[in-house]
Amino acid sequence: MTFQRTAAEGPLLLADISGYTSFLTDVEVAHRHDAFANGAIPEAYGLMSSLLDGIVARVVPPFTLAKIEGDAVFAFATGDDAVPTGEALLECVRACYAEFSSRRAQAGEIWTCTCEACARAGSLDLKFILHAGKYVLQEIAGSRELTGPEVVMAHRLLKNRAADQLGATAYLLLSAAAARALAVPVTDAIPMSESYEHYSPIDTFAIPLSPRARR
């Protein structure tokens, strides 16, 4: 069946594991002459699979999974989907972060490797980007893809100043467009503005998910 191009509008959600690349790079170096050399896969890779599985289980549904992007889960919804709004949406994000934190802690308790690289698993954290706007669903190379300027913007927002402002790496950064579309309360959020090439400055709100954050 041919996949048709479809115009849609709705929320775009990214859940990104902070510290993922440096963690796995250090694990690869530490295990280059033992696990990898013998064809075994370090336990750290199982942890990453578990963390990503936990994120998907918490956000799909109400969102639809677009793809796994290495260290991030990209999901979306249309105007016809029953996505929670307001405080219920914040609770959905917090529940996802709690699941992530639980799986991260459990892995540290049960795996056997105590090398310095693997011990850094506890430093992994999770941030969420929530944007909203128009996009196009279409088939590219046999896979369903989301395209359009707002999809690009959602990904650009992964590079932001929220961690510096909050003093923590666990947070939800939502655009003003997402806050309006989903009636998310932002009274206690930190207002910010981000600028990216080819785009006008975009207003955002940062909400901490960790008790260590500055308020």
C-alpha positions in Angstrom: 0.0 0.0 0.0 1.3 3.4 -0.9 1.7 5.8 2.0 0.1 9.1 1.2 1.5 12.5 2.3 -0.7 13.8 5.0 -0.7 17.3 6.5 -1.3 17.3 10.3 -0.9 19.6 13.3 -0.2 18.7 16.9 2.4 18.3 19.6 5.9 17.0 18.9 7.7 15.4 21.8 11.4 14.5 22.2 12.7 12.6 25.3 16.5 12.8 25.1 19.0 10.9 27.4 21.6 13.3 28.5 25.2 12.0 28.7 24.4 9.0 26.4 27.2 9.5 23.8 30.0 10.1 26.3 28.8 7.2 28.5 28.8 4.6 25.7 32.1 6.0 24.3 33.8 5.5 27.7 32.3 2.0 28.0 33.6 1.1 24.5 37.1 2.2 25.5 37.0 0.5 28.9 35.8 -2.8 27.4 37.7 -2.8 24.1 40.0 -5.6 25.1 37.6 -7.8 27.0 33.9 -7.8 26.3 34.1 -6.4 22.8 37.2 -8.4 21.9 35.4 -11.7 22.9 32.2 -10.8 21.1 30.3 -10.1 24.3 28.3 -6.9 24.6 28.8 -4.8 27.8 25.9 -4.6 30.2 25.7 -0.9 29.5 24.1 -1.5 26.2 21.3 -3.4 27.9 20.8 -0.5 30.2 20.3 1.9 27.3 17.7 -0.5 25.7 15.9 -0.7 29.0 15.8 3.1 29.5 14.5 3.7 25.9 11.9 1.0 26.4 10.7 2.6 29.6 10.3 6.0 27.9 8.3 4.5 25.0 6.1 2.6 27.4 5.2 5.8 29.3 4.5 8.1 26.3 3.1 5.7 23.7 0.1 6.1 23.9 -1.1 8.9 24.2 1.6 9.9 21.7 2.5 7.9 18.6 6.1 6.8 18.2 7.8 8.4 15.2 11.2 6.8 15.7 14.1 6.1 18.1 16.9 8.5 17.3 19.9 7.0 19.0 19.6 8.5 22.5 16.2 10.0 22.0 12.5 9.0 21.6 10.7 11.1 19.1 6.9 11.0 19.3 4.0 13.0 17.9 0.2 13.4 18.0 -2.5 14.8 15.8 -5.5 16.9 16.7 -7.6 13.7 16.8 -5.5 12.0 19.5 -6.5 12.0 23.1 -3.3 13.7 24.4 -3.6 14.9 28.0 -3.5 18.6 28.6 -2.7 21.0 31.4 -1.5 19.4 34.6 -2.3 15.9 33.3 0.3 16.4 30.6 2.9 17.4 33.2 2.1 14.3 35.2 2.6 12.2 32.1 6.1 13.7 31.7 6.9 13.3 35.4 5.7 9.7 35.3 8.0 9.0 32.4 10.9 10.6 34.3 10.2 8.5 37.4 10.2 5.4 35.3 13.5 6.4 33.8 15.0 7.1 37.2 13.8 3.7 38.5 15.3 1.8 35.6 18.5 3.6 35.9 18.8 2.8 39.6 17.8 -0.8 39.2 20.4 -1.4 36.6 23.1 0.0 38.9 22.1 -2.5 41.5 22.1 -5.6 39.5 24.9 -5.4 36.9 28.3 -6.8 37.7 30.7 -4.5 36.0 32.3 -2.0 38.5 34.7 -0.2 36.0 34.8 3.6 36.2 33.1 3.9 32.8 30.1 1.7 33.7 29.8 3.3 37.1 28.9 6.6 35.3 25.5 5.2 34.5 24.1 7.1 37.4 25.0 10.3 35.7 22.6 9.7 32.8 19.6 12.0 32.9 16.5 12.8 30.8 15.2 15.9 29.3 12.0 16.5 27.4 11.3 18.9 24.5 7.6 19.7 23.7 6.7 21.8 20.7 3.6 22.0 18.6 2.8 23.0 15.1 2.1 21.8 11.6 4.0 18.9 10.0 3.8 16.5 7.1 3.7 12.7 7.4 5.2 11.0 4.4 7.1 7.9 3.3 10.9 8.3 2.9 13.0 5.2 2.0 10.1 2.9 3.0 9.7 4.5 6.5 7.1 6.9 7.8 8.8 10.3 8.5 7.7 13.6 9.9 8.9 16.6 8.0 8.5 20.4 8.1 10.0 23.5 9.7 8.3 22.8 13.1 9.8 19.3 13.2 13.2 20.9 12.6 12.5 23.4 15.4 11.6 20.7 17.9 15.0 19.1 17.3 16.8 22.4 17.4 15.3 23.0 20.8 17.4 20.1 22.1 20.3 22.6 22.1 19.2 25.1 24.7 20.2 27.0 27.9 17.7 25.3 30.2 20.3 23.2 32.2 22.3 26.3 32.9 19.2 28.2 34.0 17.9 25.4 36.2 21.1 24.0 37.5 20.0 20.5 36.5 19.9 18.3 33.5 16.4 16.8 34.0 13.7 19.2 32.7 10.8 19.8 30.4 11.4 22.6 27.9 8.2 23.5 26.1 7.6 26.1 23.5 5.1 28.9 23.9 3.1 27.2 21.0 3.0 23.9 22.9 2.0 25.6 26.2 -0.9 27.3 24.4 -2.0 24.3 22.4 -2.0 22.0 25.4 -3.0 24.5 28.1 0.1 23.7 30.1 0.4 25.8 33.3 3.7 27.8 33.2 3.2 30.1 36.2 6.1 28.4 38.0 8.2 27.8 34.9 11.3 29.8 33.9 10.6 31.8 30.8 13.3 31.7 28.2 14.0 32.7 24.6 16.1 30.6 22.2 17.5 31.7 18.8 18.4 29.4 15.9 19.6 30.1 12.4 16.8 30.6 9.8 14.2 31.0 12.6 12.8 33.9 14.5 13.5 33.8 18.2 11.2 31.3 20.0 9.7 31.8 23.5 10.0 28.7 25.7 9.4 27.7 29.3 11.7 25.4 31.4 10.2 23.2 34.1 12.6 21.2 36.3 12.0 17.6 37.0 14.7 17.0 39.5 14.6 18.2 43.1 18.2 19.4 42.7 17.2 22.1 40.3 17.4 25.8 41.2 14.0 27.4 41.7 
